[in-house]
């Protein structure tokens, strides 16, 4: 079971994720998605990525829609991969696939009211990416919403997918076991579910290493049916 810790904005949180054996870390950048003080600058992300161990892969999680902008950002920070969060169209993703060797994650918003469209996007996007990520959209924001996904529709999409699927959307250490058992994904992605906030760090998203460790332990325990600790 792969685990991606998303919404990383500091070197401390990136190193915490790496210590806890996260497979992927995600940096949300590009696009007016987060408050300015949260969104990491490209220079900062580039320096963080330099410090990650080789086994921890880095992804820019971008809401940019232009091919050149997306590729230039990934090249500048030297990320392992690119997560395309917006519906940029099948042809644009195909061009990105042809222009880079970086791993590509394509987000598909899970929407029960447009179920047929979800399956269409899955079919047409997956030839040009390495992973599909199923996430939620709330008030125009895709990902990082903290809103629990529609696991039943996710299960159907995962069963139809030809590429590995990462499940996202409102996952926490308390519900990831149930989500995995219900949907059977290749991996899971978490952001707000392992976050912490404090008066000393107003409005800013920091990660809680204890939550990260617990989340990863539970998620990866499903690989070999290890006992899942309650603490």
Buried (B, 14 or more C-beta within 10 A) or exposed (E): BBBBBBBBBBBEBBBBBBEBBBBBBBBBBBBEBBEEEBBBEBEBBBEBBEEBEEEBBBBBBBBBBEBEEBBBBBEEBEBBBBBBBBBBEBEBBBBBBEEBEBBBBBBBBBEEEEBEEBBEBBEBBBEBBBBBBBBBBEEEBBBBBBBBBBBEBBBBBBEEBEBBBBBBBBBBBEBBBEBBEBBBBBBBBBBBBBBEEEEEEEEBBBBBBBBBBBBBBBBBBBEEEEEBEEE
